[in-house]
């Protein structure tokens, strides 16, 4: 993960910072980079005299950036490790589109898009559990929180998936969520594509009314994280 921090640090040194607490495609470089519309960054934490296969490298060693100008399905650039997200037979990345659209919904204050990216039965469960009357009030409250935290007129303009865990990596992280899903639908676990469960943490940059560049990590109290599940062949945030 050092390489991601270096990238973000380099970007932030060249941008404005808040006085209280300030809050990061285009193809480039690598061999065998045949994914259209992505940038590839080779991990640089490994000495030149050490030979390590990609499979042995941790998440973050082979980063790509999926770019809006080359993929109409992604509205905000998403940087990710290419080994942990697979494209479908058409070269699409449904999970990454969900992540991008999640932040688009916040940029545009779009409750319907916010609802679309989530597995709706679980979103409705979360709304009830947190004491809101409906999805709209739940979304409005969250959007208000983000506006107060980031600033009026915020627009997320770059997304980095900084870390990723699968259920195989850490079954306990997914156990409570699976129990809740099973309470909603007793057959849900049979509908989840095997191995699709992911827990991701994110860093994002944003501007205010088109100006400046600020990082989430300096403005939000908690790390932004999401669960991604593919259910009945469709990718969702849960």
Secondary structure, 3 states (H helix, E strand, C coil): CHHHHHHHHHHHHCCCCCCCCCCCCCCCCCCCCCCCCEEEEECCCCCCCCCCCHHHCCCCCEEEEECCCCCCCCCCEEEEECCCCCCCCCCCCHHHHHHHHHHHHHHCCCHHHHHHHECHHHHHHHHHHCCCCCHHHHHHHHHHHHHHHHCCCEEEEEEEEEEEEECCCCHHHHHHHHHHHHHHCCCHHHHECCCCCEEEEEEEEEEECCEEEEEHHHCCCCCEEEEEEEECCEEEEC
